[in-house]
Amino acid sequence: MKIALNADRVIAILCGLVGGFWAYSGWFNYGFWVNKGPGPGFIPVIVGIVTCILAAVQTQNYDKEAEPVDVKAILPIAAMIAFTISVSIIGFLPTVFLFLVLWLITQGSYSRTFSVSLAAIATGLIWGIFEYWLQVPFPGGLIKSLL
């Protein structure tokens, strides 16, 4: 049995995952019912459950004649998720540098030399403007906290 992944289904699956995350977070992290009344997780649980139900319905009622999703269309979303995870591990500035280099080489079809130099200039400008001039600290990540 081949499952058709068109845009309707992909969006419904992503919404269901987000709804499940919020329902889980509201129930286990914030508390659904606290001191004989609704807790801070009450609304996230309700909205998360409703989102999961609607996403499940949408995965069954999709447009059967829609074109399948191109895998390249999911790449920016996957890159944003990987970027977020990388920031918490190696820090903001190294993540910006690495992702700019990888994106320019793979998606922009630029040479390695150009990609590394552009990423170094952009990262240097970000550091100079925010860290040095505005004195806004960047997240250091797990590696910096271990050092």
C-alpha positions as CSV (number, residue, x, y, z in Angstrom):
1,M,0.0,0.0,0.0
2,K,1.5,3.3,-1.1
3,I,0.7,6.4,0.9
4,A,0.2,9.6,-1.1
5,L,2.0,12.5,0.6
6,N,0.6,15.6,-0.9
7,A,0.7,19.1,0.6
8,D,-2.6,18.6,2.5
9,R,-1.3,15.5,4.3
10,V,2.1,16.9,5.0
11,I,0.6,20.0,6.6
12,A,-1.9,18.0,8.6
13,I,0.9,15.7,9.9
14,L,3.0,18.7,10.9
15,C,0.1,20.3,12.6
16,G,-0.7,17.1,14.4
17,L,2.9,16.9,15.6
18,V,2.8,20.4,16.9
19,G,-0.5,19.8,18.6
20,G,0.8,16.7,20.2
21,F,3.8,18.5,21.5
22,W,1.7,21.2,23.1
23,A,-0.7,18.7,24.6
24,Y,2.2,16.8,26.0
25,S,3.9,19.9,27.3
26,G,0.8,21.3,28.8
27,W,0.0,18.1,30.6
28,F,3.4,17.0,31.9
29,N,5.4,20.3,32.1
30,Y,2.9,22.9,33.1
31,G,0.1,21.0,34.9
32,F,-3.4,20.5,33.5
33,W,-5.3,20.8,36.7
34,V,-3.6,22.5,39.7
35,N,-5.2,23.3,43.1
36,K,-8.7,22.3,42.2
37,G,-8.7,24.5,39.1
38,P,-7.3,24.8,35.6
39,G,-3.5,25.1,35.6
40,P,-1.2,26.9,33.2
41,G,-1.2,23.8,30.9
42,F,-5.0,23.7,30.5
43,I,-5.3,25.7,27.3
44,P,-2.3,24.1,25.6
45,V,-3.7,20.6,26.3
46,I,-7.2,21.5,25.0
47,V,-5.8,23.3,21.9
48,G,-3.2,20.5,21.3
49,I,-5.9,17.7,21.5
50,V,-8.2,19.6,19.2
51,T,-5.4,20.2,16.7
52,C,-4.5,16.5,16.8
53,I,-8.1,15.5,16.1
54,L,-8.4,18.0,13.3
55,A,-5.1,16.9,11.8
56,A,-6.2,13.2,11.9
57,V,-9.4,14.1,10.1
58,Q,-7.5,16.1,7.5
59,T,-5.1,13.3,6.8
60,Q,-8.1,11.2,5.8
61,N,-9.9,13.9,3.8
62,Y,-7.1,15.1,1.6
63,D,-7.3,16.1,-2.0
64,K,-6.7,12.9,-3.8
65,E,-5.9,14.6,-7.1
66,A,-3.2,16.9,-5.7
67,E,0.4,16.5,-6.8
68,P,2.8,14.7,-4.5
69,V,5.1,16.8,-2.4
70,D,8.6,17.3,-3.7
71,V,11.2,16.3,-1.1
72,K,13.1,19.6,-1.8
73,A,10.0,21.5,-0.5
74,I,10.5,20.0,3.0
75,L,14.2,20.8,3.1
76,P,13.8,24.4,4.5
77,I,11.6,23.1,7.4
78,A,14.1,20.3,8.1
79,A,16.9,22.9,8.0
80,M,15.1,25.1,10.5
81,I,14.7,22.2,12.9
82,A,18.3,21.2,12.5
83,F,19.4,24.8,13.0
84,T,17.4,25.0,16.3
85,I,18.9,21.8,17.6
86,S,22.4,22.8,16.5
87,V,22.2,26.2,18.4
88,S,21.6,24.4,21.6
89,I,24.5,22.1,21.0
90,I,27.3,24.1,19.4
91,G,26.1,27.7,19.9
92,F,24.6,30.4,17.7
93,L,27.5,31.8,15.8
94,P,29.1,28.4,14.8
95,T,25.7,27.2,13.7
96,V,25.1,30.3,11.6
97,F,28.5,29.9,10.0
98,L,28.0,26.1,9.3
99,F,24.5,26.5,8.0
100,L,25.4,29.4,5.7
101,V,28.2,27.4,4.2
102,L,26.1,24.2,3.8
103,W,23.1,26.1,2.3
104,L,25.2,28.1,-0.1
105,I,27.0,25.0,-1.3
106,T,24.1,22.6,-1.6
107,Q,21.2,25.0,-2.5
108,G,22.9,28.0,-4.0
109,S,25.4,26.0,-6.0
110,Y,28.3,28.3,-5.1
111,S,31.9,27.3,-4.8
112,R,33.3,26.3,-1.4
113,T,35.7,29.2,-1.3
114,F,32.9,31.8,-2.0
115,S,30.6,30.1,0.5
116,V,33.1,30.0,3.3
117,S,34.1,33.6,2.7
118,L,30.5,34.9,2.6
119,A,29.6,32.9,5.7
120,A,32.6,34.2,7.5
121,I,31.8,37.8,6.6
122,A,28.1,37.4,7.5
123,T,28.9,35.7,10.8
124,G,31.5,38.4,11.6
125,L,29.0,41.1,10.9
126,I,26.4,39.4,13.1
127,W,29.0,39.1,15.9
128,G,30.2,42.7,15.5
129,I,26.7,44.2,15.5
130,F,25.1,42.2,18.2
131,E,27.8,40.9,20.5
132,Y,30.3,43.8,20.3
133,W,28.3,46.9,19.5
134,L,24.8,46.2,21.0
135,Q,26.3,43.8,23.7
136,V,23.6,41.2,23.2
137,P,25.0,37.8,24.3
138,F,24.4,34.8,22.0
139,P,23.5,31.3,23.2
140,G,26.7,29.4,23.8
141,G,25.3,25.9,23.5
142,L,26.1,22.7,25.3
143,I,29.7,22.6,24.2
144,K,30.5,26.1,25.6
145,S,28.9,25.2,29.0
146,L,31.0,22.0,29.2
147,L,34.3,24.0,28.6
